[in-house]
Amino acid sequence: MTEFVKTEVRNTTGVITLDRPKALNSLTPEMARAIDATLKQWRDDDAVEQVVIQSSGKHFCSGGDVRAARDGILEGREAEVDAFFADEYAMNLDIANYPKPYIALCNGVIMGGGMGVSAHGSHMVVTQDAFASMPEMNIGYITDVGMSWVLQNLPKVPSQSLGTFLGLTGYRLSPDDMLATGLATHKVSSLDGVLEGIIEEGPGYLDTVAVEPGESELSSLYDGIERTFQGSWAEIQGRLDGKLAELVAKLTAQASPSSLVAAAELFAANASKDLAGALDNERRLGALMTREPDFAEGVRAVLVDKDQSPNFAPQPEPGKYRDVLRN
């Protein structure tokens, strides 16, 4: 186990707490393995009727520890980095297939790997200050942790175009966007007392404390997104116009051109996959992306030096990415 993941059973509720607040609870390989091992232990334990995952601090989870992955690549430990991503994706699939209620209590930042340990569950509860995003384009990587499948199969707005938009732009979904798309199941004014309520009353307690949804700004973009976000990144670029073009230009200003090209191919390939197949494609493509210079450069610019000035490679043709994907 790891010092950054706390686990306990309270009455019939298994509670997992992410406890690495100084790093916004970003997931290390040890944390991912600890979560998965705990879920496997509780799966067949009749004393545990539901699982809650939460975090310490003001933020749920900012993603996977890609700084460590970058270090591994630069030091020639590619197999170790591949194993980290493979283990994390296996955990994501286990959460999606979990036979008991799996409830994520999310506040603040929900990004990257944080989506992977929340959005695959049966219940995703968000606070008023929460936001969700997949910003991998800015670090030279691709949409992963199963979100290249989830985002185009959102319960209330299933759409390959919408998923592709969310993945490529890293658009920040508000709590109301998450409710409108079905990414989140409940919005609450605060997480104070919510865990205790679930422990006492079960998942049904959430319905008693949920607040009414507000307006989703994302919904006003649906029509333009449907017309535009299909096919390759070059084809998408050719269709962009008006206010949507301005928004996409702003959101992708610091994105790796290679990541945009690769991610568009990933979403297209995973449109016909189930989650397991989509995760396998993410693993295949991810192994290629981590070995390209843009990954080390993107993580450097965003998370190491934090100068937000990456020197990315020119936009490539999509063939090399299509070649590693299973359609």
C-alpha positions as CSV (number, residue, x, y, z in Angstrom):
1,M,0.0,0.0,0.0
2,T,1.0,3.7,0.0
3,E,0.9,6.6,2.4
4,F,-1.1,8.6,-0.2
5,V,-4.1,6.3,-0.2
6,K,-6.1,5.8,3.0
7,T,-8.7,3.0,3.2
8,E,-11.2,2.0,5.9
9,V,-14.6,0.3,6.2
10,R,-17.2,2.2,8.0
11,N,-20.4,0.2,8.7
12,T,-21.0,-1.3,5.2
13,T,-19.1,1.4,3.2
14,G,-15.6,1.0,2.0
15,V,-13.9,4.4,2.0
16,I,-10.9,5.3,-0.2
17,T,-9.3,8.7,0.4
18,L,-6.7,10.2,-1.9
19,D,-4.2,11.9,0.4
20,R,-1.5,13.7,-1.6
21,P,-2.9,17.2,-1.4
22,K,0.4,19.1,-2.1
23,A,0.4,17.4,-5.5
24,L,-3.4,17.9,-6.0
25,N,-3.7,14.2,-5.4
26,S,-2.1,13.3,-8.7
27,L,-1.9,9.5,-8.9
28,T,1.5,7.7,-8.6
29,P,1.8,4.1,-9.8
30,E,1.7,3.0,-6.2
31,M,-1.6,4.9,-5.6
32,A,-3.2,3.4,-8.6
33,R,-2.1,-0.1,-7.6
34,A,-3.3,0.5,-4.0
35,I,-6.8,1.6,-5.2
36,D,-7.1,-1.5,-7.5
37,A,-5.9,-3.9,-4.8
38,T,-8.4,-2.4,-2.3
39,L,-11.3,-2.7,-4.8
40,K,-10.4,-6.3,-5.5
41,Q,-10.4,-7.1,-1.8
42,W,-13.8,-5.4,-1.2
43,R,-15.4,-6.9,-4.4
44,D,-16.1,-10.3,-2.7
45,D,-16.4,-9.0,0.9
46,D,-20.1,-9.2,1.8
47,A,-19.5,-6.8,4.6
48,V,-18.8,-4.0,2.1
49,E,-22.0,-3.0,0.3
50,Q,-20.7,0.2,-1.5
51,V,-17.5,2.0,-2.1
52,V,-16.8,5.8,-1.8
53,I,-13.7,7.5,-3.1
54,Q,-12.9,11.0,-2.0
55,S,-9.9,13.2,-1.5
56,S,-8.3,15.2,1.3
57,G,-7.9,18.9,0.6
58,K,-9.7,21.2,-1.8
59,H,-9.2,19.2,-5.0
60,F,-10.2,15.7,-6.0
61,C,-7.4,14.7,-8.4
62,S,-5.4,16.5,-11.0
63,G,-4.4,13.4,-12.9
64,G,-1.6,10.9,-13.2
65,D,1.9,11.7,-12.1
66,V,3.2,12.4,-15.6
67,R,6.3,14.1,-14.3
68,A,7.4,10.7,-13.0
69,A,6.5,9.2,-16.4
70,R,8.6,11.9,-18.2
71,D,11.5,11.1,-15.9
72,G,11.2,7.4,-16.7
73,I,11.2,8.0,-20.4
74,L,14.3,10.3,-20.2
75,E,16.1,7.8,-18.1
76,G,15.4,4.9,-20.5
77,R,12.8,3.2,-18.3
78,E,10.2,2.9,-21.0
79,A,8.9,-0.5,-19.9
80,E,8.3,0.9,-16.4
81,V,6.3,3.8,-17.8
82,D,4.3,1.5,-20.0
83,A,3.5,-0.7,-16.9
84,F,2.2,2.4,-15.0
85,F,-0.2,3.3,-17.7
86,A,-1.3,-0.3,-18.2
87,D,-2.0,-0.7,-14.5
88,E,-3.9,2.5,-14.3
89,Y,-6.1,1.5,-17.3
90,A,-6.7,-1.9,-15.8
91,M,-7.9,-0.1,-12.6
92,N,-10.2,2.1,-14.7
93,L,-11.8,-1.0,-16.3
94,D,-12.2,-2.6,-12.9
95,I,-14.1,0.5,-11.6
96,A,-16.4,0.5,-14.7
97,N,-17.2,-3.2,-14.1
98,Y,-17.5,-3.0,-10.3
99,P,-20.4,-5.0,-9.1
100,K,-21.2,-2.7,-6.2
101,P,-22.1,1.0,-6.0
102,Y,-19.0,3.1,-6.6
103,I,-19.4,6.7,-5.5
104,A,-16.9,9.4,-6.3
105,L,-17.2,12.6,-4.2
106,C,-15.5,15.3,-6.3
107,N,-14.6,18.9,-5.4
108,G,-12.2,21.3,-7.2
109,V,-10.0,19.8,-9.9
110,I,-11.1,16.6,-11.7
111,M,-8.6,16.1,-14.5
112,G,-7.0,13.3,-16.4
113,G,-6.5,10.3,-14.0
114,G,-8.9,12.0,-11.7
115,M,-11.6,11.4,-14.3
116,G,-10.5,7.8,-14.5
117,V,-11.2,7.1,-10.8
118,S,-14.5,9.0,-10.8
119,A,-16.3,8.9,-14.1
120,H,-16.3,5.1,-14.5
121,G,-18.3,4.6,-11.3
122,S,-22.0,4.3,-10.7
123,H,-22.2,7.7,-9.0
124,M,-20.2,10.9,-9.6
125,V,-21.1,13.7,-7.1
126,V,-19.7,17.2,-7.8
127,T,-19.7,20.3,-5.8
128,Q,-20.4,23.8,-7.1
129,D,-16.6,24.6,-7.4
130,A,-15.8,21.4,-9.3
131,F,-14.6,21.3,-12.9
132,A,-13.6,18.4,-15.2
133,S,-11.1,18.5,-18.0
134,M,-8.9,16.2,-20.1
135,P,-5.9,18.6,-20.9
136,E,-3.5,16.0,-22.3
137,M,-3.0,17.9,-25.6
138,N,-1.0,20.4,-23.7
139,I,1.6,17.9,-22.5
140,G,2.1,16.1,-25.8
141,Y,-0.1,13.1,-24.8
142,I,-3.5,11.7,-25.8
143,T,-6.9,11.4,-24.1
144,D,-6.7,8.3,-21.9
145,V,-8.0,6.5,-18.7
146,G,-10.9,5.4,-20.9
147,M,-12.2,9.0,-21.5
148,S,-11.7,8.6,-25.3
149,W,-14.7,6.2,-24.9
150,V,-16.6,7.8,-22.1
151,L,-16.7,11.3,-23.6
152,Q,-18.3,10.1,-26.8
153,N,-20.7,7.8,-24.9
154,L,-22.0,10.3,-22.3
155,P,-25.4,9.0,-20.9
156,K,-27.4,12.1,-21.8
157,V,-25.6,13.3,-24.9
158,P,-23.9,10.4,-26.7
159,S,-21.9,11.8,-29.6
160,Q,-18.6,11.1,-31.2
161,S,-18.3,14.7,-32.2
162,L,-18.8,16.0,-28.7
163,G,-16.3,13.5,-27.2
164,T,-13.7,14.5,-29.8
165,F,-14.3,18.2,-29.0
166,L,-13.9,17.6,-25.3
167,G,-10.8,15.5,-25.7
168,L,-9.0,17.7,-28.2
169,T,-9.8,21.1,-26.7
170,G,-9.5,20.2,-23.0
171,Y,-12.7,22.1,-22.5
172,R,-13.5,22.6,-18.8
173,L,-16.9,21.2,-17.9
174,S,-18.7,23.0,-15.2
175,P,-20.8,21.1,-12.7
176,D,-23.9,21.9,-14.8
177,D,-22.2,20.8,-17.9
178,M,-21.4,17.5,-16.2
179,L,-25.0,17.1,-15.1
180,A,-26.4,18.0,-18.5
181,T,-24.2,15.4,-20.3
182,G,-24.7,12.7,-17.6
183,L,-21.0,12.7,-16.7
184,A,-22.0,13.5,-13.2
185,T,-25.1,12.0,-11.4
186,H,-25.5,14.6,-8.6
187,K,-24.5,18.1,-7.7
188,V,-24.3,19.2,-4.1
189,S,-23.7,22.5,-2.5
190,S,-21.0,21.1,-0.3
191,L,-19.5,17.7,0.6
192,D,-19.9,18.4,4.3
193,G,-21.8,15.4,5.7
194,V,-22.3,13.6,2.4
195,L,-20.0,10.7,3.2
196,E,-21.7,10.3,6.6
197,G,-25.1,10.3,4.9
198,I,-24.1,7.6,2.5
199,I,-22.7,5.5,5.4
200,E,-26.0,5.8,7.3
201,E,-28.5,5.6,4.4
202,G,-26.7,4.2,1.3
203,P,-26.4,5.8,-2.1
204,G,-30.1,6.9,-2.0
205,Y,-29.0,9.6,0.4
206,L,-27.6,11.5,-2.5
207,D,-31.0,12.2,-4.0
208,T,-32.0,14.0,-0.8
209,V,-29.1,16.5,-0.8
210,A,-28.7,17.1,-4.6
211,V,-29.3,20.6,-5.8
212,E,-31.1,21.6,-9.0
213,P,-28.9,21.9,-12.1
214,G,-28.2,25.3,-13.6
215,E,-27.7,26.3,-17.2
216,S,-25.0,24.4,-19.2
217,E,-22.9,26.6,-21.3
218,L,-21.6,23.6,-23.2
219,S,-25.1,22.8,-24.5
220,S,-25.1,26.0,-26.5
221,L,-22.2,24.7,-28.6
222,Y,-23.7,21.3,-29.5
223,D,-24.9,22.2,-33.0
224,G,-21.6,23.7,-34.1
225,I,-19.6,20.8,-32.5
226,E,-21.8,18.2,-34.3
227,R,-21.1,19.9,-37.7
228,T,-17.4,20.3,-37.1
229,F,-15.7,17.6,-35.0
230,Q,-15.7,14.6,-37.3
231,G,-12.8,13.0,-39.1
232,S,-9.1,13.9,-38.9
233,W,-7.8,16.9,-37.1
234,A,-7.0,18.5,-40.5
235,E,-10.6,18.0,-41.6
236,I,-11.9,19.5,-38.3
237,Q,-9.6,22.5,-38.8
238,G,-11.1,22.9,-42.3
239,R,-14.6,23.1,-40.9
240,L,-14.0,25.5,-38.0
241,D,-15.5,28.9,-38.4
242,G,-17.1,31.7,-36.4
243,K,-17.2,31.8,-32.6
244,L,-16.5,28.1,-32.4
245,A,-13.3,28.6,-34.3
246,E,-12.3,31.4,-31.9
247,L,-13.0,29.2,-28.9
248,V,-11.1,26.2,-30.3
249,A,-8.1,28.4,-31.2
250,K,-8.0,29.7,-27.6
251,L,-8.4,26.3,-26.0
252,T,-5.7,24.7,-28.3
253,A,-3.2,27.6,-28.3
254,Q,-0.7,25.6,-26.3
255,A,-1.6,22.1,-27.6
256,S,0.8,19.8,-29.3
257,P,-0.1,19.5,-33.0
258,S,0.9,15.9,-32.9
259,S,-1.4,15.2,-29.9
260,L,-4.3,16.8,-31.7
261,V,-3.7,14.7,-34.8
262,A,-3.3,11.5,-32.8
263,A,-6.3,12.1,-30.5
264,A,-8.6,12.7,-33.4
265,E,-7.6,9.3,-34.8
266,L,-8.1,7.7,-31.4
267,F,-11.6,9.0,-31.0
268,A,-12.5,7.8,-34.5
269,A,-11.1,4.3,-33.9
270,N,-12.8,4.0,-30.5
271,A,-16.2,5.0,-31.8
272,S,-16.8,1.4,-32.6
273,K,-15.1,-0.1,-29.5
274,D,-16.3,-1.1,-26.1
275,L,-14.5,0.3,-23.1
276,A,-11.9,-2.5,-22.9
277,G,-11.1,-2.1,-26.6
278,A,-10.8,1.6,-26.2
279,L,-8.4,1.3,-23.3
280,D,-6.3,-1.1,-25.3
281,N,-6.1,1.5,-28.1
282,E,-5.2,4.2,-25.6
283,R,-2.4,2.0,-24.3
284,R,-1.1,1.3,-27.8
285,L,-1.1,4.9,-28.9
286,G,0.1,6.2,-25.5
287,A,3.2,4.1,-25.8
288,L,4.0,5.8,-29.1
289,M,3.3,9.2,-27.7
290,T,5.5,9.0,-24.7
291,R,8.4,8.2,-26.9
292,E,7.9,11.2,-29.1
293,P,9.8,14.5,-28.1
294,D,6.5,16.4,-27.6
295,F,5.7,14.4,-24.4
296,A,8.9,15.3,-22.6
297,E,8.7,18.9,-23.9
298,G,5.0,19.3,-23.0
299,V,5.4,18.0,-19.4
300,R,8.5,20.2,-19.1
301,A,6.6,23.4,-20.1
302,V,3.5,22.7,-18.1
303,L,4.7,20.9,-15.0
304,V,8.5,21.1,-14.6
305,D,9.7,24.5,-15.7
306,K,6.1,25.8,-15.9
307,D,7.0,28.4,-18.5
308,Q,4.0,27.4,-20.6
309,S,6.1,27.8,-23.7
310,P,6.6,24.4,-25.3
311,N,8.6,23.9,-28.5
312,F,6.4,21.4,-30.2
313,A,7.0,19.5,-33.5
314,P,5.1,20.6,-36.6
315,Q,1.7,19.0,-37.3
316,P,2.3,15.5,-38.7
317,E,0.3,13.3,-41.0
318,P,-2.0,10.9,-39.1
319,G,-0.7,7.7,-40.7
320,K,1.8,6.7,-38.0
321,Y,-1.0,7.0,-35.4
322,R,-3.6,5.1,-37.4
323,D,-1.1,2.3,-37.8
324,V,-1.0,1.4,-34.1
325,L,-4.8,1.6,-33.5
326,R,-7.2,-1.3,-33.8
327,N,-10.4,-0.3,-35.7
